[in-house]
Amino acid sequence: MEVAVLDIKGKETGRKANLSDAVFAIEPNNHAVYLDVKQYLANQRQGTHKAKERAEITGSTRKIKKQKGTGTARAGSIKSPIFKGGGRVFGPRPRSYSFKLNKNLKRLARKSALSLKANDNSIIVVEDFSFDSPKTKNFIDVLKALGLEGKKSLIVLGDSNKNVYLSSRNLKASEVISASELSTYKILNANNLVFLEGSLEGIESNLSK
């Protein structure tokens, strides 16, 4: 699969980037994608929720009324869950929501997500670029040239580029990551993927294993 390489002004450079069919043109495995996205979202959960149970409530331990003769059900503690202010039955406890997936499945999920984007023609390849200093205006100009201003986009760098990254931080719709940070969730969460030329080799070699 060949894609034209653009410059930061949105014009074709005359070169073509050859996207590997083993990464960008496979039959998508929807279940692998589901599991990988589910794991990513589960790992974002802190799991610090906690409700007090009966033994943790502060209150008197005396028997609140006599056992018999009241005409109502017997009751032994004001901390009982049936009373207002009592403990909660089976309340949430701190826990970890994370779970493991094997590397091959995660690799398959990322290839499936990339193939879905390739089928939708949502992949743009841009020649490597950098900024002399962090400046949001420069980054916006690049997005305008590529027709991505205001659209949800993911820009994938080959190597970490501090100035490009800092230039993008004020923009909610765009995210800049390095190739090593690429995940199934981030791929699917963006409407358009922008790969810098230098990122393709690393991505393909990592996912072709």
C-alpha positions in Angstrom: 0.0 0.0 0.0 1.5 3.3 -1.1 0.7 6.7 0.4 2.0 10.1 -0.9 4.4 11.8 1.4 3.4 15.4 2.2 5.4 18.3 3.5 4.3 20.5 6.4 2.6 22.8 3.8 0.3 20.0 2.7 1.9 19.6 -0.7 3.2 16.3 -2.2 6.9 15.9 -2.1 6.9 13.5 -5.0 7.9 10.5 -2.8 5.7 7.6 -1.8 5.7 5.8 1.5 5.2 2.0 1.2 3.0 0.8 4.1 3.5 -2.8 4.9 0.4 -5.0 4.1 1.3 -7.2 7.1 0.6 -4.2 9.4 -1.8 -1.9 7.5 -3.8 -4.3 5.4 -4.8 -7.3 7.5 -8.3 -8.6 8.2 -9.2 -6.7 11.4 -9.8 -8.9 14.4 -12.6 -7.0 16.2 -12.4 -9.1 19.4 -8.7 -8.4 19.8 -9.4 -4.7 19.4 -12.2 -4.9 22.0 -9.9 -6.6 24.5 -7.0 -4.2 24.1 -9.3 -1.1 24.4 -10.9 -2.7 27.4 -7.6 -3.2 29.1 -6.4 0.3 28.3 -9.6 1.8 29.9 -9.4 -0.5 32.8 -5.8 0.5 33.5 -7.0 4.2 33.7 -9.2 3.4 36.7 -7.8 4.2 40.1 -9.9 1.7 42.0 -9.7 3.8 45.2 -13.5 3.7 45.8 -14.5 2.7 49.4 -17.7 2.6 51.4 -17.8 1.9 55.2 -19.2 -1.4 56.2 -20.9 -2.2 59.5 -17.7 -2.8 61.5 -16.2 0.6 60.4 -19.1 2.8 61.4 -18.7 5.0 64.5 -21.6 4.5 66.8 -22.8 3.0 70.1 -22.7 -0.7 70.5 -25.5 -0.9 73.0 -28.7 -2.8 72.2 -31.0 -0.1 71.0 -34.3 -1.6 72.3 -35.4 -4.6 74.2 -35.6 -8.0 72.4 -39.3 -8.7 72.9 -42.5 -6.9 73.4 -42.1 -3.9 71.0 -44.2 -5.3 68.2 -41.4 -4.7 65.7 -38.4 -6.7 64.5 -35.6 -7.2 67.0 -32.6 -4.9 66.5 -29.3 -5.1 68.2 -27.2 -2.2 66.8 -27.6 1.3 65.4 -24.8 0.5 62.9 -27.0 -2.1 61.2 -27.3 -1.6 57.4 -31.1 -1.3 57.7 -30.9 2.0 59.7 -30.0 5.4 58.3 -26.4 6.0 59.0 -25.6 2.4 59.2 -22.9 0.5 57.3 -23.3 -0.5 53.7 -23.8 -4.1 52.7 -21.2 -5.3 50.1 -20.0 -1.8 49.4 -17.1 -1.1 47.0 -13.6 -1.9 48.3 -10.2 -0.7 46.8 -9.2 -2.9 44.0 -7.2 -3.0 40.8 -9.1 -3.3 37.5 -6.1 -4.2 35.4 -5.8 -7.5 33.7 -3.2 -9.1 31.5 -3.2 -9.7 27.7 -0.4 -11.5 25.8 1.9 -9.6 23.5 0.7 -11.3 20.3 -2.9 -10.3 21.0 -2.0 -6.7 21.7 0.1 -6.7 18.5 -2.8 -8.1 16.5 -5.2 -5.4 18.0 -2.9 -2.6 17.0 -2.5 -4.0 13.4 -6.3 -4.4 13.2 -6.8 -0.8 14.3 -4.2 0.5 11.8 -5.9 -1.5 9.0 -9.3 -0.1 9.8 -7.8 3.5 9.6 -6.1 2.6 6.3 -9.4 1.2 4.9 -11.0 4.6 5.8 -8.2 6.5 4.1 -7.5 8.2 7.4 -3.7 7.9 7.3 -1.5 10.8 6.3 2.3 10.5 6.0 4.3 13.7 6.4 8.1 14.2 6.0 10.0 14.6 9.3 9.9 18.2 10.6 10.8 20.1 13.7 10.4 23.6 15.2 13.2 25.9 16.4 11.1 26.6 19.5 7.8 25.6 21.0 5.1 27.6 19.4 1.4 26.6 19.2 0.9 28.8 16.1 3.4 26.8 14.1 1.7 23.6 15.0 -1.7 25.0 14.0 -0.3 26.1 10.7 0.8 22.5 10.0 -2.7 21.2 10.9 -4.3 23.8 8.6 -2.1 22.8 5.7 -3.1 19.1 6.3 -6.8 20.0 6.6 -6.9 18.8 10.2 -7.6 22.0 12.1 -10.2 21.4 14.8 -10.3 17.7 13.9 -9.3 14.8 16.3 -5.9 13.8 15.1 -3.0 11.8 16.3 0.5 12.8 15.3 3.1 10.0 15.6 6.8 10.9 15.8 9.7 8.7 15.1 11.8 10.0 17.9 10.8 12.2 20.8 10.7 15.9 19.6 10.2 18.2 22.5 9.4 21.3 20.5 6.7 19.7 18.4 5.2 18.0 21.5 5.1 21.3 23.5 3.7 23.1 20.6 0.7 20.8 20.6 -0.2 20.7 24.3 -2.7 23.6 24.2 -4.8 21.9 21.5 -7.4 19.5 22.8 -8.2 17.9 19.5 -4.6 17.0 18.6 -2.2 14.7 20.4 1.5 14.1 19.7 3.1 10.8 20.7 6.2 8.8 19.9 6.0 5.6 17.9 6.6 3.6 21.1 3.5 5.1 22.7 1.1 4.0 20.0 -1.8 2.0 21.3 -5.0 0.6 19.9 -7.2 3.0 22.0 -5.2 6.1 20.7 -5.5 4.9 17.1 -9.2 4.4 17.2 -9.8 7.6 19.3 -8.5 9.8 16.5 -10.2 10.6 13.3 -7.0 11.0 11.4 -3.5 9.5 11.9 -0.5 11.5 10.9 2.7 9.5 10.7 6.1 11.2 10.3 8.2 9.3 7.8 10.7 8.4 10.4 8.1 6.6 12.6 7.0 4.1 10.0 10.0 1.8 10.1 9.9 1.4 13.8 6.2 0.8 13.9 6.3 -1.9 11.1 9.4 -3.7 12.6 7.7 -3.8 16.0 4.3 -5.1 14.7 5.7 -7.5 12.1 7.3 -9.8 14.7 
